[in-house]
Structures are given as C-alpha cells and as structure tokens.
Amino acid sequence: MQTLLTDTNDIENAIMRVGLGDRAAFSFLYDATSAKLFGVCLRVLGDRAEAEDTLQDVFVKVWHKAGRYKANGYSPMTWLITLTRNTAIDRLRARKAGNVDIDDAHDLSDGSPTPEAEAIASSERQRLNACFEELQADRSEAVRRAYLDGDSYKDLAARYDVPLNTMRTWLHRSLLTLKDCLSR
C-alpha cells in the first residue's frame, strides 16, 4: 500500500468515475487512499489482520456506494474516512458482541419457569380454554389458527368458505368475547 501525491480533485473525480463502474479509477483510488484508510482501520481495531479485512470491506462499499457520492465542497477524503471509520466500528461492535467473558455472565440460570410460575400459567391456560368453549366451534378454531398458528385472514376465509370481511368480523367479535370472559 503506497500513498500517491494527489489532490482532492483527483480523488473526487476517481470516486465519480468509480460510481460509473470505472475499474481503472477504482485502482487509482485504492492506490491513492488505502494507506490512510488502513491507518484509520488499524487505529479503531488495534489488530493488523482485522484492519486489512476491514479495509477490503471498505473498498467493496466504495465500489457499491460511489454512485451516491455527492461533491458538496467537503474533501472527498472526509467521505472515505467516515465510511472507513463506521465500517471499523461496526466490526469492533460485532467482535465485542460475540465474546462474553465468563466473569460477566452473572446469571447462569436455565430460564425455565419456576413451579409457581408453571402453576399460574396452567391456571391461566385452563381459564382461557374455558373461555374458548364459550365460542362457536368454528370461531374458536379460527381464532386459534389466526393467533396461535399464524394463518392469514385470507386463508381462514377460504378454509371456512366465508367472505374475507366476514372472517374479520368473526375474529373481532370472538376476541371481544374472549376478553370479556377473561375479565370476569
């Protein structure tokens, strides 16, 4: 990686040409800026191999995003450095999120409900099932299919051979009945 002595107009023109798919401009842009951008990656990440991988990711982004670059009076290096820094920070965050120190893992419980919570859930399930019994069988099944199995209104309307708006009405009224039953 070497730094070429270029001015901002050359770099800006190269970015514009890269946006048009010009591979020679991309090569020029890489040669002119990669050393500085590598330094940004290395400063953020602190690891040479990871900085090299990140720099490669940056130039892939440059290839894809160069067409959206707008020459707005700022240095084109500002755009490149910002893209580089953000990519390196994203990689740093991903690295930190993936590694958890065992000392930081305070609660190693299995997350299953306690016997008391299971008893309460069982009681609630029995109440809900009793409320479902108050509905007509087809409406009860439609509510279960819609809200427990994820069937769409359209699929349910076809299954029960009713218009779509009728199915919506069934479900709406059935939910109101269930809500009323559960609040007693």
C-alpha positions in Angstrom: 0.0 0.0 0.0 1.5 3.2 -1.0 0.3 6.8 -0.8 0.3 8.8 -4.1 0.5 12.5 -4.0 -2.8 13.6 -5.4 -5.1 16.5 -4.8 -8.7 16.4 -3.7 -10.0 17.0 -7.3 -8.2 13.8 -8.5 -9.8 11.7 -5.7 -13.2 13.3 -6.2 -13.0 12.6 -9.9 -11.9 9.0 -9.2 -14.9 8.5 -6.9 -17.3 9.8 -9.5 -15.8 7.5 -12.2 -15.9 4.5 -9.8 -19.6 5.3 -9.4 -19.8 4.7 -13.2 -18.1 1.4 -12.9 -14.6 2.5 -14.0 -12.1 -0.1 -12.7 -9.0 1.9 -13.6 -10.4 4.8 -11.4 -11.1 2.3 -8.6 -7.4 1.1 -8.8 -6.2 4.7 -8.8 -8.5 5.4 -5.8 -7.2 2.4 -3.9 -3.6 3.3 -4.5 -4.1 6.9 -3.6 -6.1 6.4 -0.3 -5.6 2.8 1.0 -2.6 3.7 3.3 -4.5 6.4 5.1 -7.7 4.4 5.3 -5.7 1.4 6.6 -4.4 3.6 9.3 -7.9 4.5 10.3 -8.9 0.8 10.5 -5.8 0.0 12.5 -6.4 2.8 15.0 -10.0 1.7 15.6 -9.4 -2.1 15.7 -5.9 -2.4 17.0 -5.3 -5.6 15.0 -3.5 -5.6 11.7 -5.2 -8.7 10.2 -8.6 -7.4 11.1 -7.8 -3.9 9.8 -6.8 -5.5 6.5 -10.1 -7.4 6.3 -12.0 -4.2 7.2 -10.1 -2.2 4.5 -11.2 -4.7 2.0 -14.8 -4.4 3.2 -14.5 -0.6 2.9 -13.4 -0.7 -0.7 -16.3 -3.1 -1.5 -18.6 -0.5 0.0 -16.9 2.3 -2.0 -17.4 0.3 -5.2 -21.1 -0.1 -4.4 -21.8 3.4 -3.0 -19.6 5.6 -5.1 -22.5 6.4 -7.4 -24.3 8.0 -4.4 -21.3 10.3 -3.5 -22.1 14.0 -3.8 -19.4 16.5 -4.3 -20.6 19.1 -1.8 -17.5 21.2 -1.2 -16.1 18.9 1.5 -13.0 16.9 0.9 -13.7 13.5 -0.7 -11.4 12.1 2.0 -14.0 13.0 4.6 -16.5 10.7 2.9 -13.9 7.9 2.6 -12.7 8.3 6.2 -16.2 8.4 7.6 -17.1 5.2 5.6 -14.0 3.6 6.9 -14.4 4.6 10.5 -18.0 3.4 10.5 -17.1 0.1 9.0 -14.3 -0.5 11.5 -16.6 0.5 14.4 -19.3 -1.9 13.2 -16.7 -4.7 13.1 -15.5 -3.8 16.6 -19.0 -3.9 17.9 -19.6 -7.3 16.2 -16.4 -8.6 17.8 -17.4 -7.4 21.3 -21.0 -8.7 21.0 -19.7 -12.2 20.1 -17.3 -12.6 23.0 -18.7 -12.7 26.6 -16.3 -13.1 29.4 -17.4 -15.8 31.8 -17.0 -13.3 34.7 -19.5 -11.1 33.1 -22.1 -13.9 32.9 -23.7 -13.3 36.3 -26.9 -15.3 35.9 -26.4 -18.8 34.5 -30.0 -19.9 35.3 -31.7 -22.1 32.7 -34.6 -19.6 32.3 -37.3 -22.2 32.7 -40.3 -21.1 34.8 -40.4 -21.8 38.5 -43.0 -24.3 39.8 -45.1 -21.3 41.0 -45.0 -19.7 37.5 -45.9 -23.1 35.9 -48.9 -23.4 38.3 -50.1 -19.9 37.4 -49.7 -20.5 33.7 -51.6 -23.8 34.0 -54.4 -22.0 35.8 -54.5 -19.2 33.1 -54.5 -21.8 30.3 -57.5 -23.6 31.9 -59.3 -20.2 32.1 -58.5 -19.4 28.5 -59.6 -22.9 27.4 -62.9 -22.4 29.3 -63.4 -19.1 27.5 -62.8 -20.7 24.2 -65.6 -23.1 25.0 -68.0 -20.2 25.0 -67.3 -19.6 21.3 -68.9 -21.5 18.5 -66.5 -24.3 17.4 -65.6 -22.8 14.0 -64.9 -19.4 15.5 -62.8 -20.9 18.3 -60.8 -22.8 15.7 -60.5 -19.7 13.5 -59.1 -17.7 16.4 -56.6 -20.4 17.3 -55.5 -20.7 13.7 -55.2 -16.9 13.3 -53.4 -16.0 16.5 -51.6 -19.2 17.5 -50.8 -20.8 14.2 -50.4 -17.6 12.2 -52.9 -18.3 9.4 -53.9 -15.2 7.4 -57.4 -13.8 7.3 -57.5 -14.7 3.6 -56.5 -18.4 4.3 -59.1 -18.6 7.0 -61.8 -17.1 4.9 -61.1 -19.7 2.2 -60.9 -22.5 4.7 -64.4 -21.7 6.2 -65.8 -20.6 2.9 -66.8 -17.1 4.0 -66.0 -13.7 2.6 -62.9 -12.0 3.9 -64.8 -9.3 5.8 -66.9 -11.9 7.5 -63.8 -13.6 8.7 -62.5 -10.3 10.1 -65.8 -9.8 11.9 -65.7 -13.4 13.3 -62.3 -12.8 14.7 -63.0 -9.4 16.1 -66.2 -10.5 17.8 -64.5 -13.6 19.1 -61.7 -11.7 20.6 -64.2 -9.3 22.3 -66.0 -12.4 23.8 -62.7 -13.8 25.0 -61.6 -10.5 26.5 -65.0 -10.2 28.3 -64.7 -13.8 29.6 -61.2 -13.4 30.9 -62.0 -10.2 32.7 -64.8 -11.9 34.8 
